[in-house]
Amino acid sequence: MPDGMEVDYDGLIPNNVGLAQDARVRKALETWHPGYIDWWLDMGPEGFQQALVYLRTAVSVDPKGWAKFGFVRMPEYKWGVLLAPVIEGRRIGFGAHKGEPVWQEVPGEYRAMLRRLLVIQGDTEPASVEQQRHLGATAPSLYDMRNLFQVNVEEGRHLWAMVYLLQKYFGTQGREEAEDLLRRRSGDADTPRMLGAFNEATPDWLSFFMFTFFTDRDGKMQLEALAQSGFDPLSRTCRFMLTEEAHHMFVGETGVGRIIERTVEAMRTAGIDDPNETERVRALGVIDLPTIQRKLNLHFSLTLDLFGNEISTNAANAFNAGLKGRYREDKLEDDHQLTASTYPVLRLKDGTVINEDVPALSALNMRLRDDYVADCLGGVGRWNKTIEKAGYAFRLELPAVTFNRKIGEFAGFESDPAQLPGSDDRAFIESLMKPVTVPGQYASWIAPPRAGIDGKPGEFEYVRIHD
C-alpha cells in the first residue's frame, strides 16, 4: 500500500500503515486492544452498548468516499489506524529546520517534546467520551443520540491514532503512556485528565452542543497546527483526523442553532416580544436566550484555557523544532521562522488590559487563540441570523477573552460583566432533559434538523435501542 490510500480490513485493527508487515507494532496494539475495549465498556456510552447504531466507519482516506454507513454495536465498531496519504517530496515548512525533508523517524533531540505533544492530544480524546457517557439516556431524538455516539466512536479512533504513534515510535515509554491514557478518568480526584476543560461535567445536551462547538473547535485548531509538523507520521495522522473532526463541530453548531430556532419559534407563536422575559419563555418548554448566552460564556472561557499561557517558551520550542506550526502555517506569508517578528499580546499591567508587542515565537499560543476566536465568531454570527430573522434584537456574543480564566495572563482577573450559568439555569435545563426515542420525534426544546444523515428520511430509526 505505497500510496497510503487503501485500508487493510483483514486483521483485528483496520489500518493503512502496513501493520500486517510490522509484527512488533501489531503485537503491541493487539495487546493494548482488550484494555481499550474494557475502558469503552466501562466508560463509553452508558446503557447503549448493545444498541444498533447507524454509524459511519472510515474505510478509506480518499476524500471522495472515505466512509460507509451501517448499523453497528459500538463495542464492535471498527476502530483503526488511518493516516492521510504521503505527500511526495514534502519538506518542513517552519522553524529551524525549514526546508529540510520531513522526518519519518523521531529526531532524537526532540523525542521528549514530541512524546509530550502526543500524550496531551491523546488524553483529550477518551476524556470527552467519559464526559458524555450519560447523555444517551436524555437524548432529545434518535437523530441526536446517533450523532452523540458517532462523535464518541470517532474520539475513540482518535485515541487509537495517538496510541499508534506512541507504540510505533517510542518503545517501552510509548507503551506505558498508552496504558496511562486508559487509566486516567475525567473529573477523577486522583487520576484526572491532563487539561482542565476535560475534567468538567457535561450534564445536559446544551452543554454537549456547546462543547462540540467550542471545545472540539480547539481540537481543530490544535490538529491544524500539528498537521504542519515536520514529523510526517503525525502530520498525516492529524490531516485525516481533521476529516472526522469537522462532523463534531457540525453537531455542535447545528445543535445550538436548532435550540435557538425552536426558542424563537415558540416565542413568536406565544407573542413574546422580549427575549429577557425568562419565566414566560421557559414556561413554553424551551431554553431562553439569556440562558444560552450564559452557557456560551462558560464553554468559551473554559476552552480558552486549553490554549495555555499567552507567552510560552514551550510553544516557541515546538515551533523552532519543526514539530508544531501555526494554524494553517502553509497558507501564511512570512519567513516561517519568526526570529525577528513580533505579535501583539494582551497583557495585564497594573490592573489594566493592554496590547503589547512581544517576540512572535513567544506568542504562538496567543496567535492560535486569536485564530480560534475568529473561527468561533462565524458560528455565533449564524446563530444570530436565526434570532434576527425571527425579528428579535437580542444578540449572542463571545465574552471578553479575560473572562472566567484559570490559566494564563488573566487567571482570576474579571473585567467583563458576563455571567455564568447559575443553579436555577442548571435545574431548568435538567428539567427539560427527557428522552425522546420515537423515530422522527424531537423534544420540545429543539427543532428537527434540516436534513437526515446519509440521505435518510425524517422518521428513520437511527438507533435501534432494543434490537
Stockholm file with secondary structure:
# STOCKHOLM 1.0

chainA/1-467         MPDGMEVDYDGLIPNNVGLAQDARVRKALETWHPGYIDWWLDMGPEGFQQALVYLRTAVSVDPKGWAKFGFVRMPEYKWGVLLAPVIEGRRIGFGAHKGEPVWQEVPGEYRAMLRRLLVIQGDTEPASVEQQRHLGATAPSLYDMRNLFQVNVEEGRHLWAMVYLLQKYFGTQGREEAEDLLRRRSGDADTPRMLGAFNEATPDWLSFFMFTFFTDRDGKMQLEALAQSGFDPLSRTCRFMLTEEAHHMFVGETGVGRIIERTVEAMRTAGIDDPNETERVRALGVIDLPTIQRKLNLHFSLTLDLFGNEISTNAANAFNAGLKGRYREDKLEDDHQLTASTYPVLRLKDGTVINEDVPALSALNMRLRDDYVADCLGGVGRWNKTIEKAGYAFRLELPAVTFNRKIGEFAGFESDPAQLPGSDDRAFIESLMKPVTVPGQYASWIAPPRAGIDGKPGEFEYVRIHD
#=GR chainA/1-467 SS CTTSCCCBCSSSSCBSSCGGGCHHHHHHHHHHHHHHHHHHHHHSSTTCTTSEEEEEEECCSCTTSCEEEEEEEGGGCCCCBCCCCCCTTCBCCSGGGTTSBCBSSCCGGGHHHHHHHHHHHHHHHHHHHHHTTTGGGGCSSHHHHHHHHHHHHHHHHHHHHHHHHHHHHSHHHHHHHHHHHHHCCTTCSSSCCSSGGGGSCCCSHHHHHHIIIIIHHHHHHHHHHHTTCSBHHHHHHHHHHHHHHHHHHHHHHHHHHHHHHHHHHHHHHHTCCCTTCHHHHHTTTSCCHHHHHHHHHHHHHHHHGGGCCSSCHHHHHHHHTTSSCCTTGGGCCSCSSCTTCEEEEEEEETTEEEEEEEEGGGGHHHHHHHHHHHHHHHHHHHHHHHHHHTTCCCCCCCCCTTTTCSSSTTTTCCCCCCCCCCHHHHHHHHHHCCCCCSTTCCCTTSCCCSSCGGGCCTTCCSEETTC
#=GC SS_cons         CTTSCCCBCSSSSCBSSCGGGCHHHHHHHHHHHHHHHHHHHHHSSTTCTTSEEEEEEECCSCTTSCEEEEEEEGGGCCCCBCCCCCCTTCBCCSGGGTTSBCBSSCCGGGHHHHHHHHHHHHHHHHHHHHHTTTGGGGCSSHHHHHHHHHHHHHHHHHHHHHHHHHHHHSHHHHHHHHHHHHHCCTTCSSSCCSSGGGGSCCCSHHHHHHIIIIIHHHHHHHHHHHTTCSBHHHHHHHHHHHHHHHHHHHHHHHHHHHHHHHHHHHHHHHTCCCTTCHHHHHTTTSCCHHHHHHHHHHHHHHHHGGGCCSSCHHHHHHHHTTSSCCTTGGGCCSCSSCTTCEEEEEEEETTEEEEEEEEGGGGHHHHHHHHHHHHHHHHHHHHHHHHHHTTCCCCCCCCCTTTTCSSSTTTTCCCCCCCCCCHHHHHHHHHHCCCCCSTTCCCTTSCCCSSCGGGCCTTCCSEETTC
//
